[in-house]
């Protein structure tokens, strides 16, 4: 593997697996992200499900074992507090480290059931807007101390309006959270740290009906769903791949220029 390749690791669940994979009989929803990134000069690694990424010796497990199976929003502060060095080194050889860490919660995370009360609790598993913001406000402080790493939060994909769990009000809160993440939160990260080491990719927005859709606002677009499944189809994943490549190249260039 070429020495000048940027090493990237993706922490994800099932939608992330589909997005990474080339389309095949085993992965019919493949979006080809891994092969496309590799063709553009990135070395790609990932962790999910049973992957047990090393943590700090003696760190509190808090029921997250193996850590790869825990990608809910409230899990991210645990990952980056106790497993950051392990994530940086994950699947790397010959002294390389993962310069880019991207991470994503799966579609159940878009079912934000209440507004909650500010400032929220980053350890609370209740899916409220306030708790989600509390997680990312804590992450902002962690990321500000890690100028050698580019962190790429990827917003959770939407729910299929014809499947289980879709509620208009909850989906609207998901849109509001993602707008905040890619807007005020991201700007705050950069202005407070003086770094360009955080970039948000709005996967949700790529796949989702607009907020003013008459029938299925903020739900998975009809062109990107099959039956009642909330996993995006290959069409949705491939469009996300097309948008992600220029996004991550620009984010990496800005990160290196700072």
QUIKANOR-V625871 format. One record per pair of residues at least 12 apart in sequence whose C-alpha atoms are under 6 Angstrom apart, sorted by the first residue. I is the first residue (numbers start at 1). J is the second residue. D is the distance in whole Angstrom. If there is no record, write none. Layout:
i,j,d
I,J,D
I,J,D
This chain:
i,j,d
5,41,5
5,42,5
6,42,5
7,42,6
7,43,5
7,98,5
7,99,5
8,44,5
8,98,5
8,100,5
8,101,6
9,44,6
9,45,4
9,46,5
9,101,5
10,46,4
10,102,5
10,103,6
11,46,6
11,47,5
11,103,5
12,48,5
12,103,6
12,104,5
13,48,6
13,106,6
15,231,6
18,30,5
19,31,4
19,33,6
19,237,5
20,32,5
20,33,4
20,34,5
29,233,5
29,234,4
30,234,5
31,234,5
31,237,4
31,238,4
33,241,5
47,68,6
48,68,4
48,69,6
49,68,5
49,69,4
50,66,6
50,68,6
50,69,6
51,68,5
52,66,5
52,67,5
52,68,6
53,86,6
54,86,5
55,82,5
55,83,4
55,86,6
56,82,5
71,105,5
72,105,5
74,122,6
74,123,6
99,149,5
100,149,6
100,150,5
100,151,6
101,151,5
101,152,6
102,151,6
102,152,4
102,153,6
103,153,5
103,154,6
104,154,5
105,156,5
106,156,5
107,156,5
107,157,5
107,158,6
107,159,6
110,158,6
110,174,5
111,170,5
112,127,5
112,128,5
112,170,5
112,174,6
113,127,6
113,128,6
113,170,5
114,128,5
115,128,5
115,129,5
116,128,5
116,130,5
117,130,6
118,130,5
120,134,5
121,134,6
122,134,5
122,135,4
140,189,6
144,193,5
150,197,4
150,198,6
151,198,5
152,198,6
152,199,5
152,200,5
153,200,5
154,200,6
154,201,5
154,202,6
155,202,5
155,203,5
155,204,6
156,204,6
157,204,5
158,204,6
158,219,6
158,220,5
159,219,6
159,220,6
159,230,5
160,219,6
160,220,5
160,230,5
161,219,5
162,228,5
163,228,4
171,218,6
182,200,6
196,255,5
197,255,6
207,220,6
208,220,5
208,221,5
209,221,5
224,236,5
